[in-house]
Amino acid sequence: MMLLLVLGVLAACGPDAQKETGGSSEGDTKGEEAAKPEKLVVWEDEKKAGWLDKVAADFEKEHGIKIEVKEVEMATKMRDSLRLDGPAGTGPDIVTLPHDQVGQVVTEGLIAELNVEQEVKDRFSESSILAETYDGKLYGLPKASETPVLIYNKALADEVPATMEELYEKAKELTSGEQYGFLALFDNYYFAHSVIGGMGGYVFQENEGVLDPKDVGLNNEGAVKGAEYIQKWYEEGLFPKGIIGENGGSALDGLFNEGKVAYVMNGPWAFQPYKDAGIDIGVAPLPKFESGEPMKTFMGVKGWHVSAFSKNQEWASTFIEYMTNDENALYRYEQTSEVPTNVALVEEPAIAENEGAKAVAEQSQVAVPMPNIPEMAEVWKPMADSLQTLVTGKADAKSALDSAVNSINKNIEANHGGK
């Protein structure tokens, strides 16, 4: 009798009980022991869902699960809608989010940890998997990335300099009057990190996927060296005063569209507007420094995530793995032009023969994912303020960065000290 009672208790704690509570164990085999739902609900970004028609149909044919797709604007509405619809039981099983929101949504309990095999993680660039990792745990699989690259006007430049030092010399040669050799928004920390990071600075120290907000490396020796490198472009008149501040982006684009700039540093979002302006553009990864170190641009990763409120988390994870396999990632790229981070696709003809996509894919291999922890919110303004004092000659590199880091540390302590 006692034996039968024990067996009964064990049965109640088995896979069926876990399915009812939404739990899972490391020993579960996804999709085999989980109850099969009639459908999964997927929220994809606005004007990006068309590719899912084919992929969803293929998945339904293979597994007998219907995929219902809804378009929701990703940058802000996706997260806000999940906050409301998830707890109400009317939300999705799968959402797509920019990776820099991962830390916040995990802290709020909105998405679930993903447990996938190492061979699945190995599909993607190491940096893109790091972008989907928070506090050492994986919360999503990448679907696409973007990062700044070198864009040039073929009418003014017929080659890509091998190093940033060569680009500097080329810029001095081509800058005269209202004509400029190279422009970048180096007073904007999103772009400036390429130099600061490339020379040894870092935002937060990273250790095995965990970012330490108490170790800020934005005023170390490398960071100061990077800031001094940035400062000289302004001191020597290679950048016009009009590209400083919040209107800098539109000023830079205007000059390039008027045919007054040979090279610019910008992201893939600028490709089509430049072409629409009649500029015959070339695109390449940013040149490395003479030391061999790359320009460590910030990378943004868009990923797929399982809602913490989903009752079908195992199958949702299975569909995410399916969506992001090499075949479907390539198909999505062909339909949306958003560059995947799958390592095997870098040399795929559809990407390798597209100059812009290839440049983004190659630059992404050396890019740094923007930190996805909540403390990153305390970095942007102090760095912007200090960079502007730097490029306007109101402070030297060390003083400017010391001031920024002092503010960052104080703000983190004040707003996140109890975490």
Secondary structure, DSSP 8 states (H G I E B T S, - for coil): -HHHHHHHHHHHTSHHHHHHHT---TT--TTTSS---SEEEEEE-TT--TTHHHHHHHHHHHH--EEEEEE--TTTHHHHHHHHHHHHT-S-SEEEEEGGGHHHHHHTT-B------HHHHTTB-HHHHHHTEETTEE--EEEEEE--EEEEETTT--S--SBHHHHHHHHHHH-BTTBEEEE--TTSHHHHHHHHHHTT-EEEEEETTEEEEEEEETTSHHHHHHHHHHHHHHHTT-S-GGGSSTTHHHHHHHHHHTT-EEEEEE-GGGHHHHHHTT--EEEE---B-TTS-----EEEEEEEEEBTT-S-HHHHHHHHHHHTSHHHHHHHHHHH-----BGGGTT-HHHHTSHHHHHHHHHHTT-EE---SGGGGGTHHHHHHHHHHHHTTSS-HHHHHHHHHHHHHHHHHHHHTT-
